[in-house]
Amino acid sequence: MNPIRQQHGVSLIAALFVIVALGALAAVMGQLATTQQLTTRDAVEGKQAWYAARAGLEVARYRLVGDQDECSDVDAKLDWAGFKVTVLCEAKSSVVAEGGVAYEIFRIKSTAEKSAGGDNGLINPIKREARATIWREVSE
């Protein structure tokens, strides 16, 4: 038998193998690009959630510096840029004296959350929490 005739069809098998390998490589690259995009979006959303939680702390500070006397007057539920922000005054300690000046100490917690699904396109829920301790001089 002629050796050339025995190799008939080998190039077809090699071409199919190359096409399948390139297709698999393209699928893997597409999956990696999608994963990178989702990871980047989660990081950006996480940073925005952190800033929303910090803004909640600023609201609490503003209220305490203003005319709000009680810890419960500081509590708030806010909505910023799609985040649900919950501000809680966790504790108000007794009056503390330092250098002849009396202070009240408030511990504030602010939580910003955005749930997954819906129109926001998030796969994982985003949640960030910020805490602060605020000292306020007691007026005589």
C-alpha positions as CSV (number, residue, x, y, z in Angstrom):
1,M,0.0,0.0,0.0
2,N,1.2,3.5,-0.8
3,P,2.3,5.5,2.4
4,I,0.7,8.7,1.1
5,R,-2.7,7.0,0.9
6,Q,-2.4,5.9,4.5
7,Q,-2.1,9.5,5.8
8,H,-5.3,10.6,4.0
9,G,-7.5,12.6,6.5
10,V,-4.9,13.3,9.1
11,S,-4.9,17.0,8.3
12,L,-8.7,17.1,8.9
13,I,-8.3,15.7,12.4
14,A,-5.4,18.1,13.1
15,A,-7.5,21.1,11.9
16,L,-10.5,20.0,14.0
17,F,-8.2,19.7,17.1
18,V,-6.8,23.2,16.5
19,I,-10.4,24.7,16.1
20,V,-11.6,23.0,19.3
21,A,-8.5,24.1,21.3
22,L,-8.9,27.7,20.1
23,G,-12.6,27.6,20.9
24,A,-11.9,26.4,24.5
25,L,-9.2,29.1,24.8
26,A,-11.7,31.8,23.7
27,A,-14.3,30.5,26.2
28,V,-11.8,30.6,29.1
29,M,-10.7,34.1,28.2
30,G,-14.4,35.3,28.1
31,Q,-15.0,33.8,31.5
32,L,-11.9,35.5,32.9
33,A,-13.0,38.9,31.5
34,T,-16.5,38.5,33.0
35,T,-15.1,37.5,36.4
36,Q,-12.7,40.5,36.3
37,Q,-15.6,42.9,35.5
38,L,-17.7,41.6,38.3
39,T,-14.8,41.8,40.8
40,T,-14.1,45.3,39.8
41,R,-17.7,46.3,40.1
42,D,-17.9,44.8,43.6
43,A,-14.8,46.7,44.6
44,V,-16.3,50.0,43.4
45,E,-19.6,49.3,45.0
46,G,-17.8,48.4,48.2
47,K,-16.0,51.7,48.2
48,Q,-19.2,53.6,47.6
49,A,-20.9,51.7,50.5
50,W,-18.0,52.7,52.8
51,Y,-18.5,56.4,51.9
52,A,-22.3,56.1,52.4
53,A,-21.6,54.6,55.8
54,R,-19.2,57.4,56.6
55,A,-21.8,59.9,55.5
56,G,-24.2,58.3,58.0
57,L,-21.7,59.0,60.7
58,E,-21.5,62.7,59.6
59,V,-25.3,62.9,59.9
60,A,-25.1,61.6,63.5
61,R,-22.3,64.0,64.3
62,Y,-24.3,66.9,62.9
63,R,-27.3,65.9,65.0
64,L,-25.3,65.5,68.2
65,V,-23.5,68.8,67.7
66,G,-26.9,70.4,67.1
67,D,-29.8,70.3,69.4
68,Q,-30.3,66.5,69.8
69,D,-29.9,65.5,73.4
70,E,-30.6,61.8,73.4
71,C,-28.9,58.9,71.7
72,S,-32.2,57.7,70.2
73,D,-32.6,61.1,68.5
74,V,-29.6,60.3,66.4
75,D,-30.9,57.0,64.9
76,A,-31.9,57.3,61.3
77,K,-32.7,55.2,58.2
78,L,-31.4,56.9,55.1
79,D,-31.2,56.1,51.3
80,W,-28.1,57.3,49.4
81,A,-27.2,56.3,45.9
82,G,-29.1,53.0,46.2
83,F,-27.7,52.1,49.5
84,K,-29.8,51.7,52.6
85,V,-27.9,53.4,55.4
86,T,-28.8,52.7,59.0
87,V,-27.4,55.0,61.7
88,L,-27.6,53.8,65.3
89,C,-26.4,55.4,68.5
90,E,-25.3,52.3,70.4
91,A,-24.3,53.8,73.7
92,K,-24.2,57.0,75.6
93,S,-21.9,56.9,78.6
94,S,-22.2,58.9,81.7
95,V,-20.6,62.3,81.8
96,V,-16.8,62.1,81.8
97,A,-14.7,65.0,83.3
98,E,-11.4,65.8,81.8
99,G,-9.4,68.9,82.7
100,G,-12.3,70.5,84.5
101,V,-14.6,70.1,81.4
102,A,-17.5,67.6,81.4
103,Y,-18.1,65.5,78.2
104,E,-20.8,63.0,77.1
105,I,-19.5,60.2,75.0
106,F,-21.6,58.7,72.2
107,R,-20.8,55.5,70.2
108,I,-22.2,55.6,66.7
109,K,-22.5,52.8,64.2
110,S,-23.5,53.4,60.5
111,T,-24.2,50.5,58.1
112,A,-24.6,50.9,54.3
113,E,-26.2,47.9,52.4
114,K,-27.2,47.1,48.9
115,S,-28.8,43.8,48.2
116,A,-27.9,41.6,45.2
117,G,-30.2,41.1,42.2
118,G,-32.8,43.3,40.8
119,D,-31.8,46.2,38.5
120,N,-28.4,46.8,40.1
121,G,-26.7,43.8,38.5
122,L,-24.9,42.7,41.7
123,I,-24.3,39.1,42.3
124,N,-23.2,39.5,45.9
125,P,-24.8,41.8,48.4
126,I,-22.6,44.8,49.5
127,K,-22.4,45.8,53.1
128,R,-20.0,48.2,54.9
129,E,-20.0,49.4,58.5
130,A,-18.3,52.5,60.0
131,R,-18.1,53.3,63.7
132,A,-17.2,56.5,65.6
133,T,-17.0,57.8,69.1
134,I,-18.2,61.3,69.5
135,W,-17.4,63.5,72.5
136,R,-19.7,66.4,73.2
137,E,-19.0,69.1,75.9
138,V,-21.8,69.2,78.4
139,S,-23.2,72.7,78.8
140,E,-23.8,73.9,82.3
